[in-house]
Amino acid sequence: MPTTVNIHEAKTHLSRLLESVAAGGEVIIARAGRPIARLSAYTEEPPRRRFGQDAGLVELALDFNEPLPPAWVLGSDSDTPD
């Protein structure tokens, strides 16, 4: 359960509150008893991948989409390619 503190206490004891947050806690900062902010640990998100970042690293053969030779097809009786 998060700890609730008023603004004055948060300013006075910020270092202590940050230690609490670093240990996995959460602090709610309130003004006149009404919550106005949440102090929680910062988690760094992994960088987003850019579309096309690997462009030019892979080349496909011109016959990539052609049917496989019969010798490569499972269940084929042919032992020699055409």
C-alpha positions as CSV (number, residue, x, y, z in Angstrom):
1,M,0.0,0.0,0.0
2,P,1.5,3.4,-0.9
3,T,2.5,5.9,1.7
4,T,0.7,9.3,1.6
5,V,2.5,12.5,2.6
6,N,1.7,16.1,2.4
7,I,3.7,18.6,0.2
8,H,5.6,20.0,3.1
9,E,6.7,16.6,4.4
10,A,7.6,15.5,0.8
11,K,9.9,18.6,0.4
12,T,11.4,18.1,3.9
13,H,12.0,14.3,3.5
14,L,12.6,13.9,-0.2
15,S,15.7,11.8,0.2
16,R,14.0,9.4,2.6
17,L,11.0,9.1,0.3
18,L,13.3,8.4,-2.7
19,E,15.0,5.6,-0.8
20,S,11.6,4.1,0.0
21,V,10.6,4.3,-3.7
22,A,14.0,2.8,-4.8
23,A,13.3,-0.2,-2.5
24,G,10.0,-0.8,-4.3
25,G,7.6,1.4,-2.5
26,E,5.3,4.1,-3.8
27,V,4.5,7.5,-2.3
28,I,1.4,9.6,-2.9
29,I,1.9,13.4,-2.4
30,A,-1.2,15.2,-1.3
31,R,-2.4,18.8,-0.9
32,A,-4.9,19.3,1.8
33,G,-5.5,15.6,1.9
34,R,-6.2,15.2,-1.8
35,P,-3.7,13.2,-3.8
36,I,-2.0,15.3,-6.5
37,A,1.1,13.2,-7.5
38,R,2.5,9.7,-7.4
39,L,6.2,9.1,-6.7
40,S,7.2,5.7,-8.1
41,A,10.4,4.1,-9.4
42,Y,11.6,4.9,-12.8
43,T,11.9,2.0,-15.2
44,E,13.7,2.4,-18.4
45,E,11.9,1.1,-21.4
46,P,13.9,-0.7,-24.1
47,P,14.5,1.4,-27.2
48,R,11.8,1.1,-29.8
49,R,12.7,-0.7,-33.0
50,R,12.6,1.5,-36.1
51,F,10.9,0.2,-39.2
52,G,13.5,-0.7,-41.9
53,Q,16.5,-0.6,-39.5
54,D,17.9,-3.8,-41.1
55,A,17.3,-2.7,-44.7
56,G,20.1,-3.9,-47.0
57,L,21.4,-6.6,-44.6
58,V,19.6,-9.5,-46.2
59,E,19.5,-10.4,-49.9
60,L,17.0,-12.9,-51.3
61,A,17.8,-15.0,-54.4
62,L,15.9,-14.1,-57.5
63,D,14.3,-17.6,-57.5
64,F,13.3,-17.4,-53.8
65,N,9.6,-17.8,-54.5
66,E,10.0,-20.6,-57.2
67,P,8.8,-24.2,-56.4
68,L,11.4,-26.4,-54.8
69,P,13.0,-29.1,-56.9
70,P,11.2,-32.5,-56.6
71,A,14.2,-34.0,-54.7
72,W,13.8,-31.5,-51.9
73,V,10.1,-32.0,-51.4
74,L,9.2,-34.4,-48.6
75,G,7.6,-37.6,-49.8
76,S,9.1,-37.3,-53.2
77,D,10.2,-40.5,-54.9
78,S,12.7,-38.7,-57.1
79,D,16.3,-39.0,-56.0
80,T,17.8,-36.7,-58.6
81,P,17.0,-33.0,-59.2
82,D,15.8,-32.0,-62.6
